[in-house]
Amino acid sequence: MPLMYGAQSEGRRDDETMRRFRHDRFGQFIHWGLYSIPAGSWNGVTYDYAAEFLPQSAGIGPARWAGLVDDFAAPEFDPEAWASLAADLGARYVTVTAKHHDGFCLWPSSLTDFTVAATPRGRDVIGELVHAYTARGIAVHLYYSVLDWHHPDWRYAISSSQDEEAFDRYLSYAGEQLRELATRYPNVRGFWFDGTWDESVKANGRWSWEIECMLKRLIPGAIVNSRLRADEHGARHRDSNGALMGDYFSGFERRLPDPWDRTVTAEDWEACVTIPQNSWGYHAGAEVARTHKHPLELLEQLVQAVSLGGNLLLNFGPRGDGSFAPFEKDVVHTLGAWLETNGACIYGCGPADGWDYPGWGYYTADAETGAVYAVVTRIPVSGAIALQLPERTRVRNATAVATGRPVPFAVRDDRTVRFEVDRASVIPLAFALEVEQRDD
Ligand SMILES: C#C[C@@H]1N[C@@H](C)[C@@H](O)[C@H]1O
């Protein structure tokens, strides 16, 4: 059907900025804001739900919530230390919450006084972070929630002409804030939109189209996730003709596609996941509840995403004072150390065509060289892993990615080779396979 405000382009973007995003594969999400101070509790009551939703969970009105501005002193906030942590993690880009659902701005926006400028130290958090990450060669994407619990003109739905006038004022405000962000921080690489699921936003597909156009006009090559977009019929992520809007699909939140679902390899996508079960902002309970994921679960999610042609955006929620919790530093050390020696099977890699999901791990392939990698994340009790080869394919040799040492294997039949792996290994084992086509 003809659409005025559907997808702005067909197929994958293949410009340098998008190729770099695809090559990066691994990003760090940062959720930091006023919600990081109460960290899931209010007036002595702890709410299990996500810490950044505390205003909703505890029924805290905007005026009372704004009282936290005076407490946002962030004595431990050190942008260079944050950038070092991202580098140690092995993240190639960072997506930072400029404004979350509570409407508090981590930059000194001229459009509202509900910003870091009103805090005791008044630092331009976004500006300092963009500088620090960029200086370390880490690309920055800015998260912006269209949903805004603080702004008086926000509406969940439009049910009167007064609602329509108010929400139009809100969309103008949000549009000017986004113009301000793109103008103040022109070397950010992308924008990550959220909070676009309400009827009020879905009814404004033209606005979302205009925002995407504006951002790409102000920052040529800027990357925008599919969550911003709706078309004129309210279709989100994909327009009413099924075409992806924005530059990559960003509907996988706290979940990944099934490891055997090769349909997702048709487009660029990114999954965002948390370390605790379900809090993006720092939740004090997460430090003690032991419900957060083991670092190696998260590493497996990264390998799985890459095997299906996607990126993984792994969330960290710094504490209110700007420090990171020990359980998050454990994740940094575990993933960073593994990527230090095994990153060849992640960065610049994607799906290995013809290599079906094996069950004991994942196959990835270098997008440029075609080199195939087998990453074993579920070591069988036998210690033996069988590789089902694509048709007319032969494995010439295999090496351990981490050490470069050759790995012996046995040819079982013309479609199967068998490896012995170290059953005592406590980390995923990556093997580089040199394969060739048989001409039989
Ligand atoms: C719901 C919801 C939001 N989407 C995630 C990326 C977090 O920002 C969460 O608060």
The ligand as a Gaussian input file, in Angstrom:
#p B3LYP/6-31G(d) Opt

LIG

0 1
 C        9.886000      -0.753000      29.398000
 C       10.942000      -0.299000      29.262000
 C       12.239000       0.330000      29.107000
 N       12.951000      -0.223000      27.956000
 C       14.272000      -0.621000      28.383000
 C       15.336000      -0.435000      27.313000
 C       14.510000       0.201000      29.633000
 O       14.823000       1.541000      29.349000
 C       13.133000       0.089000      30.273000
 O       12.937000       1.019000      31.311000

